Amino acid sequence: TRVQIENLHSFCYNIIEVIRVDNTKKFTNKADKYVSSRPSYPTKLMDYLYNEVGFSDKSKIADIGAGTGIFTRQLLERKSDVIAVEPNDDMRAKLIGLQKEFKNLKVLSGTAENTLLENKSIDFVTVAQAFHWFDAEKFKTECRRALKKDGKAVLVWNNRDEESDIVNGNVEIFKKYCKNFTCLSGSCLKNYDGFGKFFEGEYKLLRFENNLQFDHEKFVGRSLSASYSLTANDEKFDEYVKELNELFDKYEKNGIATVPNYTEVYIGEV
């Protein structure tokens, strides 16, 4: 039946949660690695949002699952008023730190399914690198409640290009050592066709090139910041890091490894 097929698609997309755990805890103790090694989003994407989608310095934007504030900062730098919603205590502490620099930032400890946003108060909802952790149906209900008339949701991912040798090498290391690893976000997205159900009517899908330049520390740190990554207390952690180091050494040039990457964005009304 249609319901069974939709349930199967949902399962495929959320396969990283075969063993159900509280998603709000997945990045505990990883906030520092996240800040130091996770990439930002391309300027061309931000220009598109502000020149074509309607974002402005007068917009009130809710950034949901904001993490440590990588995408949040890029919105703040464009002078928009931003409410960053983040349930993880460690990650949210980084957001709170941003308030010293940006007076146009408010931080809430809500979740995607219970954002704590006021009714009909938001022009745009953004989600960067986090929608795959959400209950899409409940999040849609929250978006409809919080967004003003004609408000839009914007879902963003940085995806490593798995046709490249260095990314494939990284995947093989994850498969070998990380028991909770199933796929990179780009691969997981290929198994998910629920965007048509999440968005109301037509939605836009755009792709922006965003190749990443990592020095040695950031290259290893990017892997260690993943939700499925081993930590220093895990068995075989030293072997895991050794192989990450060797992968960097194999592909670096003048101390920099280039990782092919693209940013995908989905935009529409909900």
Protein Blocks (a to p, Z undefined) as FASTA:
>chain_A
ZZlmmmmmmmmmmmmmmpacdfklmmgoilmmmmmmpccddfklmmmmmmmnopafkbcc
ddehklnommmmmmmmnopacddddfblklmmmmmmmmmmmmkbccdfbdfklnopaehk
bfbdcdehklmmpcfklmmmmmmmmpcghiacddddddddfkbfklmmmmmmmmmmmmkb
fbdfklmmmmpcklmmmpgcjadddddddddcddfklmmmmmmmpmkbccfkbghklmmm
mmmmmmmmmmggghiacdddddddddddZZ
